[in-house]
Amino acid sequence: MKKFALLLFLLNVSFLFAQKEVSGVVKDNTGNALPGVNIIEKGTQNGVSTDMDGMYKIKVKEGATLVFSYVGFSKLEKATTDAVINVVLSEEGGQNLDEVVVTGSRTAPRSNTTTPLPIDVISSKDLASTGQASFDKALQYKIPSFNTVQTPVNDATSLLDPYEIRNMGPSRTLILINGKRKNLSSLLYVQTSPGRGETGADISAIPTDAIERVEILRDGASAQYGSDAIAGVMNIILKKSTNGGSVTARSGVTSEGDGEMIGVSLNNGSTVGDKGYINYTVDFSKVNLANRPGTVDAAGEAGDFGAALSDVQAFLAKKPDAGNINGSPETAAAKFLVNGGFQLSDETSLYYNAAYVYKKVNSFANYRTPYWRTLNPANPYLADFFGDGTAASYVGYVPTFVGDLNDYNATLGFKAVKNGWNTDASVTVGGNSQTYSVTNSQNRSDIQDANGNNVYQENSPITFQPGGTAFNHIVGNLDISKIVSDKVSIGFGTEFRTENFEVIEGDKASWDGIGADSFAGNRPENSGKWNRYNLGAYFDIAYDVTEDFLINGTLRHEEYSDFGGATVWKLSSRYKFADDKITLRGSVSTGFRAPTLHQIYTQKAQYSFVAGQGIQVSGIINNVSPQARILGVPQLDAEKSTNVTVGIGAKPSKNFNFTVDYYNIKVEDRIVLGDRQDTQFGNVAYFSNSFDSRTSGLDVVANYNNILLGEGKLGFNLSGNVTLQNERISDVTNNSFGDILNSLMFTSRPDTKWILGANYEVGKFGFSLNNTYFGKTTFNQDGLATNNPNAPVGSVDYLKANLKTEFIPKVVTDLGVTFSATEKLTLALNVNNLLNVLPEWKFVAENAKGVELLNDPAQVKNQSNLITFNQRYSQMTYDGYHFSQLGTMFNLSLNYKF
């Protein structure tokens, strides 16, 4: 036994001494560092990728040969005779392909300068340079057509802020991870804020340090990928390096001294035997509450709640913000992700990835002031619940909302190459669940038992479990492609998907009567489980008519178990000239978006702010309920779209390139959650295919790099999105859809957004300065003075004042500084919103009566109180704002490579 142990020890020692470490830098023939170059120890699966500075480090066996490869560049092999091997790769076809993309084509990968589709490529370094705490917020300051904001009173929305591309809502952008569909969130946005009636994938759950790059296809792609791709596709490519891991520590705080953030992330990789690899990321973070309440107006409060002005003033003297807590909630998150593969033979391989995220959010409802929830002879128990039993101790209460989110996804796949045929078969599972707790609240219902005793009120619990929601899917994919000749490549495949949605019942006290104050639970009759499945198939062909002229066509058909089928197609083309320096490109396609299970089956009671009336309870009835049949609400069908994109790309030199793309998206039978209506079932809203819409605009991207300045290099980038049209283009059917919802859907995101950045690298220092311009947004809000354009000319209703709110364009400036202290240690300081720019809005009159109203300060104050809940939300208004800001924020991170 001892001899055997000694033999193992000697073998291990000999193995260790037989390895050597090789490092270096990979550049193109102009001297630019190449990120993402694959470096493999020949004959094994031991490999790494270059970082954003083109650097690599790998441990190999003595005498090994390294293979350097990058799509669009000639493959290069180097013997490991030296410990430092710097490499220059030669480009194929004269293209600088530092942005090779796999998104947008079912045939062969192409560069973003040769693809017929507009695609943004955002590297991990780009994401980190923003200093933002989460992936979705980083995209906000990198992609002009991408927008996301926090809502004033968060509730369940605090777990996932609504986001969208091209003002199309979160449900019309398809999210992929390594080319495979990510599961939707279980959350349906029902608050009166941007994103209302929509659902989307939780991209904030993805750890940033696990991402190699993000490819964003800004074009309709339902024909290639299926439902949800009307506005575009976001493909998140995960890291697969097996060497050169790192640990990053992050911290941050706002200039107000709150919103403290702390986090630590580990990314590392390893070979598995001679033919496998694994890369994994572990990320923990905690962000404290940042509170930005307004100073509440006493007269407005007294009027809204029928309270004595003196009582209101006495309370506001102690709590000028009326106890409200709104801004950015406390959030804790743990994220785990693994990405790997194994070479079975020279022609076959297995691959896999898996992620799990747990997120906990603590937020608050509106403070129930003592003149709102009054202490009177009918309910003296409030002093016991929220005080020490004496009347003097009761000062109201603020219900808290706690959300627990679990999100997971995993893919297992098999790839094979035989006789030039590429086969990719995979199974993907994913799910999202959210459960809620409400504390420091009550059930105020006047319900009595058989003995005449109150079930609630003085016997009410103060902690409730309102239930939650859950969603999961299983997706099977089979994709086959082949380069048939030097002119033709084809791809075809099929997808099977099954989806499950659950509304989780709350405890009885949370829903009985009017339910828990602030957030009523899910009632038994509104809870349950629902599912469906669909089967799809596609065929894709790309034909290089000449070396410069490409035509690509795709046809897809899908069958859903609940509403039937959809057939869509796409035709795209690209033509290069002037020695490939200019590219003309365009596409036309049809698309579809299936109604989500959330939109079909959600039925609930909802607490909402009603201007001048405070918080009221209304409801949502689903499309398959008896109530919907009585009201004549039809069942939901798929949205249909027509997308047209035309653009030009130019690369006059190696260091300068720009693209301009025009897009036009028509959506028919758009699914919306309509206005609340008074019916025999109470004040309710419902989903329907209500109208057609059109969205058009311009995307601009320009880069100029490697400008020599002193001993360093300077680069500029400019990107922008301009909305030319975003409006309803047909009559509303099957629903009620007024000015409020119209503005939330069409004007509540910036009409234009630009990002101008500069980067300068010199020695061990790197500097970045980014300016993000948020254009104006407008809101027609609940309670705001408005006329009725359908009323007879000259009537009282027609002559009412008509106002809207307009958010004034603003520029947010971010500064970043990095210092490479050693080869392994890098420090980064980010000052976000350097100049402390905050959202600002104003009233705009839309008729003469509106102008007259704005000339009366008392009327203006009253209108302002209506849409800010008496100034509780002075920075935003109750329906939202055009960008989220807590003021200046300082972020410091340390990255150590090992």
Sequence and secondary structure as in RCSB ss.txt:
>XXXX:A:sequence
MKKFALLLFLLNVSFLFAQKEVSGVVKDNTGNALPGVNIIEKGTQNGVSTDMDGMYKIKVKEGATLVFSYVGFSK
LEKATTDAVINVVLSEEGGQNLDEVVVTGSRTAPRSNTTTPLPIDVISSKDLASTGQASFDKALQYKIPSFNTVQ
TPVNDATSLLDPYEIRNMGPSRTLILINGKRKNLSSLLYVQTSPGRGETGADISAIPTDAIERVEILRDGASAQY
GSDAIAGVMNIILKKSTNGGSVTARSGVTSEGDGEMIGVSLNNGSTVGDKGYINYTVDFSKVNLANRPGTVDAAG
EAGDFGAALSDVQAFLAKKPDAGNINGSPETAAAKFLVNGGFQLSDETSLYYNAAYVYKKVNSFANYRTPYWRTL
NPANPYLADFFGDGTAASYVGYVPTFVGDLNDYNATLGFKAVKNGWNTDASVTVGGNSQTYSVTNSQNRSDIQDA
NGNNVYQENSPITFQPGGTAFNHIVGNLDISKIVSDKVSIGFGTEFRTENFEVIEGDKASWDGIGADSFAGNRPE
NSGKWNRYNLGAYFDIAYDVTEDFLINGTLRHEEYSDFGGATVWKLSSRYKFADDKITLRGSVSTGFRAPTLHQI
YTQKAQYSFVAGQGIQVSGIINNVSPQARILGVPQLDAEKSTNVTVGIGAKPSKNFNFTVDYYNIKVEDRIVLGD
RQDTQFGNVAYFSNSFDSRTSGLDVVANYNNILLGEGKLGFNLSGNVTLQNERISDVTNNSFGDILNSLMFTSRP
DTKWILGANYEVGKFGFSLNNTYFGKTTFNQDGLATNNPNAPVGSVDYLKANLKTEFIPKVVTDLGVTFSATEKL
TLALNVNNLLNVLPEWKFVAENAKGVELLNDPAQVKNQSNLITFNQRYSQMTYDGYHFSQLGTMFNLSLNYKF
>XXXX:A:secstr
 HHHHHHHHHHHHHHHHTEEEEEEEEEETTS B TT EEEETTSS EEE  TTSEEEEEEETT EEEEE TTB  
EEEE  SSB  EEE BSTT   TTEE TT SSS EETTTSSS EEEEEHHHHHHT  SSHHHHHHTT TTEEE  
 SS GGGGGS  EEETTS GGGEEEEETTEE    S    SSSTTTT     GGGS GGGEEEEEEE S  HHHH
 TT SSEEEEEEE   SS  EEEEEEEEETTS   EEEEEEEEEEEETTTEEEEEEEEEEEE  EE      HHH
HHHHHT  HHHHHHHHHH TTTT   EE EEEEEEEEEEEEEE SSSEEEEEEEEEEEEEEEEE   B TTTS  
 TT THHHHHSSSSSGGG   B  EEEEEEEEEEEEEEEEEEETTEEEEEEEEEEEEEEEEEEES  B    B T
TS BSSGGG  SEEEEEEEEEEEEEEEEEEEEE SSSEEEEEEEEEEEEEEEEE   HHHHSTT BTTS    GG
G EEEEEEEEEEEEEEEEESSSSEEEEEEEEEEEETTTEEEEEEEEEEEEEETTTTEEEEEEEEEEEE   HHHH
H  EEEEEEETTTEEEEEEE  TTSHHHHHHT      EEEEEEEEEEEEEEETTEEEEEEEEEEEEEEEEEE  
 EEETTEEEE EEEEEEEEEEEEEEEEEEEEEEETTEEEEEEEEEEEEEEEEE S   SS   HHHHHHHHTSS 
SEEEEEEEEEEETTEEEEEEEEEE  EEE  TTS    TTS TTSTTTTS  EEEEE  EEEEEEEEEEE SSSE
EEEEEEETTT     EEEEESSHHHHHHHT HHHHHHHHHHHHTTTTTTTT TT  SS   S EEEEEEEEE 
